């Protein structure tokens, strides 16, 4: 039998063996946490903690059982808890006005103009900085805002409910003509676009859903994925499927809303993106609060920071500087220098689909790549798609808080 020698990526040894006429069997291997001793110690605690393992099994079972459905549409002030005052919600982790990314600040200011709280963006910015208009992260209200999204009381939203747990989530309705509130638009035009959503699209969709019943979004997402949809990018197929499900109810209860809803479904192919993000948010809520789980249930950026939260530590955000998407496929006239750092809550779609374990991210030395839309650095408009990763320090901090060293750790039963 010929001699066979296996090596683990050792170039000098491989070369020496070949010089002796022996072709080595080279095994690709990367040490845990890429050899970082501090991370290895943290992983040792995390993997040895039986409570973390049990928590993850429970969280995964709950996530697998979730069945989010599209149940309604309406105004944020009527459907979303806590939206009855001068409050504007922004995507991403909580932060002060000055810390929001420039594109996100512009969106927030335009929302204040839309609400009639300020005559122009300059005055709106001043009022927000003075605290006369409150800011809050979307996550605190059960809302997801994709891309450079914001939500104010008079805006239209989709409502999603998990039929298993009753968990609810909401997302702003996209108008199909671009994302968010366009800079440079005349106030009259800006208000007209939003009124089309609040006065025609939302009531029409609500009436259709009341007639035909909720839409199973788990089924929509699976069939759309089989057809090649990119859920966190441009889910064209999912949008057409949602429109198809609404049409019978629209035909009998809200025929006058068909042109407006068809317009947002066909306009840019992203009508379904906020719906799918809300579905993911509702499903992930079933796992929120499961003790000791290291499952990632939140992943979001505000244009300055990106953050994650774990099922075992709901409400605790762990942040790092927001990255710019890699391998960008940009629209005509735009390129990488135009891209804003990670903005939007659409990372929850990947959390629900991939069941991301913070332990495995640290073990691999990187978080998984998430395909998502790229927002313009200048105004938050959609300019392309790329792959983004949550920086490892946020994952490390989250896992370190879940399984701290010393007597506060939970090693599990003896």
RAFEN-V698445 format. One record per residue. RES is the residue in three letters. SS is DSSP state (@ for helix, = for strand, . for the rest). PSI is psi in whole degrees, 0 to 359 (none if undefined). NEAR is the number of other ideal C-beta (glycine too) atoms within 10 Angstrom. Layout:
RES|SS|PSI|NEAR  RES|SS|PSI|NEAR
This chain:
UNK|.|129|3  UNK|.|150|5  UNK|.|132|9  UNK|.|128|9  UNK|.|128|12  UNK|=|138|8  UNK|=|159|16  UNK|.|86|11  UNK|.|61|11  UNK|.|88|13  UNK|@|319|9  UNK|@|319|8  UNK|@|318|14  UNK|@|316|17  UNK|@|317|11  UNK|@|318|13  UNK|@|317|18  UNK|@|324|11  UNK|@|337|8  UNK|.|8|9  UNK|.|16|7  UNK|.|121|14  UNK|.|111|12  UNK|.|155|16  UNK|=|105|11  UNK|=|120|15  UNK|.|122|10  UNK|.|129|6  UNK|.|136|8  UNK|.|129|12  UNK|.|154|11  UNK|@|138|15  UNK|@|27|21  UNK|@|29|14  UNK|@|4|10  UNK|.|116|16  UNK|@|324|8  UNK|@|318|10  UNK|@|324|20  UNK|@|319|15  UNK|@|319|12  UNK|@|317|21  UNK|@|323|19  UNK|@|316|13  UNK|@|317|19  UNK|@|317|22  UNK|@|334|14  UNK|@|350|13  UNK|.|106|20  UNK|@|332|14  UNK|@|324|18  UNK|@|316|26  UNK|@|316|17  UNK|@|319|16  UNK|@|320|23  UNK|@|322|22  UNK|@|318|12  UNK|@|316|17  UNK|@|318|27  UNK|@|321|17  UNK|@|319|12  UNK|@|319|22  UNK|@|320|21  UNK|@|329|11  UNK|@|347|12  UNK|.|143|21  UNK|.|78|18  UNK|=|139|33  UNK|=|145|21  UNK|=|118|24  UNK|=|338|19  UNK|=|173|20  UNK|=|151|26  UNK|=|196|19  UNK|=|146|18  UNK|@|320|25  UNK|@|334|16  UNK|@|333|14  UNK|@|327|20  UNK|.|124|24  UNK|.|138|11  UNK|.|17|14  UNK|.|29|23  UNK|.|7|11  UNK|.|195|9  UNK|.|74|14  UNK|=|136|17  UNK|=|129|25  UNK|=|142|29  UNK|=|151|29  UNK|.|156|34  UNK|.|180|30  UNK|.|160|23  UNK|.|145|16  UNK|.|165|20  UNK|.|163|9  UNK|@|313|17  UNK|@|343|9  UNK|@|344|14  UNK|.|148|24  UNK|.|151|26  UNK|@|317|14  UNK|@|321|24  UNK|@|323|30  UNK|@|319|26  UNK|@|320|23  UNK|@|317|29  UNK|@|315|24  UNK|@|319|26  UNK|@|327|27  UNK|@|323|29  UNK|@|322|24  UNK|@|317|21  UNK|@|320|23  UNK|.|350|18  UNK|.|15|10  UNK|.|346|17  UNK|.|149|21  UNK|.|337|11  UNK|.|174|12  UNK|@|325|18  UNK|@|313|11  UNK|@|323|14  UNK|@|316|25  UNK|@|320|18  UNK|@|315|13  UNK|@|321|16  UNK|@|316|25  UNK|@|328|13  UNK|.|353|9  UNK|.|7|9  UNK|.|338|13  UNK|.|124|24  UNK|=|148|11  UNK|=|147|18  UNK|=|149|16  UNK|=|146|21  UNK|@|322|27  UNK|@|327|25  UNK|@|344|12  UNK|@|11|17  UNK|.|19|21  UNK|=|147|31  UNK|=|134|34  UNK|.|114|32  UNK|.|157|31  UNK|.|228|29  UNK|.|49|31  UNK|.|148|32  UNK|=|167|28  UNK|=|130|26  UNK|.|166|24  UNK|.|322|19  UNK|.|0|19  UNK|.|154|26  UNK|=|144|26  UNK|=|154|28  UNK|=|146|30  UNK|=|128|26  UNK|=|141|30  UNK|=|136|20  UNK|=|117|24  UNK|.|342|15  UNK|.|318|14  UNK|.|343|18  UNK|.|1|10  UNK|.|137|20  UNK|=|153|20  UNK|=|155|29  UNK|=|153|29  UNK|=|140|28  UNK|=|140|28  UNK|.|128|25  UNK|.|143|28  UNK|.|1|23  UNK|.|359|22  UNK|.|13|12  UNK|.|168|17  UNK|.|136|29  UNK|.|201|28  UNK|.|118|27  UNK|.|133|19  UNK|.|150|17  UNK|.|353|8  UNK|.|143|14  UNK|.|145|9  UNK|@|321|14  UNK|@|319|8  UNK|@|319|11  UNK|@|314|18  UNK|@|322|17  UNK|@|317|11  UNK|@|314|17  UNK|@|326|21  UNK|@|328|13  UNK|@|321|18  UNK|@|317|24  UNK|@|328|19  UNK|@|337|14  UNK|@|307|19  UNK|@|307|25  UNK|@|311|27  UNK|@|323|18  UNK|@|314|23  UNK|@|321|29  UNK|@|315|22  UNK|@|320|19  UNK|@|317|25  UNK|@|324|23  UNK|@|328|14  UNK|@|319|15  UNK|@|346|17  UNK|.|169|12  UNK|.|155|18  UNK|=|126|21  UNK|=|106|16  UNK|@|338|28  UNK|@|315|16  UNK|@|319|13  UNK|@|312|27  UNK|@|319|25  UNK|@|315|11  UNK|@|323|13  UNK|@|321|23  UNK|@|321|15  UNK|@|332|9  UNK|.|2|13  UNK|.|11|8  UNK|.|149|23  UNK|.|101|18  UNK|.|322|24  UNK|.|7|24  UNK|.|258|22  UNK|.|85|18  UNK|.|72|26  UNK|@|314|20  UNK|@|316|21  UNK|@|321|27  UNK|@|316|27  UNK|@|326|19  UNK|@|321|22  UNK|@|317|24  UNK|@|316|19  UNK|@|320|12  UNK|@|330|20  UNK|@|333|26  UNK|@|316|15  UNK|@|317|12  UNK|@|323|20  UNK|@|321|22  UNK|@|329|13  UNK|@|335|12  UNK|@|337|17  UNK|.|58|22  UNK|@|326|11  UNK|@|346|10  UNK|@|351|22  UNK|@|312|17  UNK|@|317|10  UNK|@|317|20  UNK|@|322|26  UNK|@|324|16  UNK|@|315|16  UNK|@|335|21  UNK|@|324|23  UNK|@|345|14  UNK|@|306|15  UNK|.|7|18  UNK|.|7|18  UNK|.|17|24  UNK|@|323|27  UNK|@|342|29  UNK|@|308|31  UNK|@|329|27  UNK|@|314|29  UNK|@|326|31  UNK|@|319|30  UNK|@|323|31  UNK|@|317|34  UNK|@|318|31  UNK|@|316|30  UNK|@|319|31  UNK|@|317|29  UNK|@|334|30  UNK|@|333|23  UNK|.|331|24  UNK|.|349|30  UNK|.|129|22  UNK|.|0|14  UNK|.|119|23  UNK|.|133|14  UNK|.|7|23  UNK|.|135|29  UNK|.|16|27  UNK|=|132|25  UNK|=|121|30  UNK|=|0|29  UNK|=|139|25  UNK|=|109|26  UNK|=|154|29  UNK|=|150|31  UNK|=|17|29  UNK|.|349|27  UNK|.|311|22  UNK|=|152|23  UNK|=|148|28  UNK|=|156|27  UNK|=|160|27  UNK|=|150|23  UNK|=|152|29  UNK|@|323|30  UNK|@|354|26  UNK|@|60|19  UNK|.|140|17  UNK|.|349|10  UNK|.|114|15  UNK|.|140|22  UNK|=|118|25  UNK|=|162|23  UNK|=|162|18  UNK|=|135|13  UNK|.|129|23  UNK|.|163|15  UNK|.|137|15  UNK|.|143|24  UNK|=|167|11  UNK|=|46|11  UNK|=|137|19  UNK|=|101|13  UNK|=|151|15  UNK|.|168|15  UNK|.|132|6  UNK|.|2|7  UNK|.|159|18  UNK|.|183|11  UNK|@|319|15  UNK|@|341|7  UNK|@|351|19  UNK|=|137|20  UNK|.|151|27  UNK|.|164|21  UNK|.|120|32  UNK|=|141|36  UNK|=|161|32  UNK|.|7|29  UNK|.|352|30  UNK|@|340|30  UNK|@|334|28  UNK|@|315|29  UNK|@|322|23  UNK|@|318|25  UNK|@|323|25  UNK|@|320|16  UNK|@|349|11  UNK|.|69|18  UNK|.|123|24  UNK|=|123|20  UNK|@|329|30  UNK|@|316|22  UNK|@|327|15  UNK|@|312|24  UNK|@|322|26  UNK|@|317|19  UNK|@|344|14  UNK|.|9|15  UNK|.|153|14  UNK|.|158|24  UNK|.|150|14  UNK|.|132|15  UNK|=|120|23  UNK|=|127|18  UNK|=|167|27  UNK|=|153|23  UNK|=|129|28  UNK|=|151|33  UNK|=|136|22  UNK|.|329|19  UNK|.|316|14  UNK|.|1|22  UNK|.|2|31  UNK|.|154|20  UNK|=|122|23  UNK|=|358|26  UNK|=|191|20  UNK|=|152|19  UNK|=|189|21  UNK|=|128|15  UNK|=|152|26  UNK|.|139|17  UNK|.|128|31  UNK|.|142|19  UNK|@|328|19  UNK|@|325|12  UNK|@|320|25  UNK|@|316|26  UNK|@|316|20  UNK|@|320|18  UNK|@|313|25  UNK|@|324|24  UNK|@|327|18  UNK|@|328|13  UNK|@|322|27  UNK|.|70|25  UNK|.|156|13  UNK|.|166|10  UNK|@|198|6  UNK|@|346|5  UNK|@|351|7  UNK|.|162|15  UNK|.|94|15  UNK|.|352|11  UNK|.|178|13  UNK|.|148|6  UNK|.|none|4
